[in-house]
Amino acid sequence: MSIQELGSIGEFVSSLAVLITLLYLAVQIRQTRNATVASTMLNNRIQFQNIMIANRDSMIATIIVKADKGEALTEEEEYRLSNHINLQWNLLFSDYVQLQIGYTEGWAPSGKPALKRIFGRYGGRAADWWESSGKAIYPDAFIDYVEQNR
């Protein structure tokens, strides 16, 4: 066997090694993405669960009912409700970002229906917060998304 033939065999073997390495890396990337999606889903559920736990607090539940009925709130109740509304908007933004990077793939509960719900809740306070603060702190892409789907 000549040096040229050995060189050809070496090239063939090295190209197979590169191909096997690329296939292995593709599998690893897919597994990493799946793990990231699962982690993102878990974190999203934890955020949502925290809001649901906060809703069970007898004080915030009473405040939400009063706000939804359009009743006047005390200063303390306004403060508690404001914090609750901030949690809601943070969850919506988190879901939006995850959707944009392809991690939620449409399973997040805080999509378009949630936007419509938040604008109709809390006696208009969430909508007022959006106009006075939300548009000032969130990126333009999220603002556009909210405005198109509210």
C-alpha positions, 0 to 999 in steps of 0.5 A: 500500500502506497503513502497516497492510499494510506493518506486517503484511508486516513482522510476517510477515517477522519471525515467519519470521525468528524461526522460522528462528532457532529451527530453527537453534538446535535444530540447533545444540543437537542437534549440540552434544549429539552432540559432548558425547556423543562426547566423554563416550564418548571420556573414558569409554573412556580411563578404561576403557583406563587400568584395562585398562593397569593390569591388564596391569601384572605386579604388579597382575595377580599381586595380583588373582589372589592376591586373587581366590583369597583368598590373603593379601597383603602390605602393599604389595600391599594398597595397590596393590589398594586403589588399583586398587579405587578406580579401579574405583569411580571408573569405576562412578560416572562411568558412573552420572553420565553415564547419569543425565544421558543421555550414555551411553544404556546403552553404558557397560560399568560398569552393573549387570553390572559392579556384580555383578562388583566385589562378587564380586572381589578376595577381598571387598575391593571390597565391604569398601571399599564398606561402609567408605568408598564409602557415606561419600563417594558421593551417596545416589542412587549409593549407592541404585543400587549397593545395588539392583543389587549 
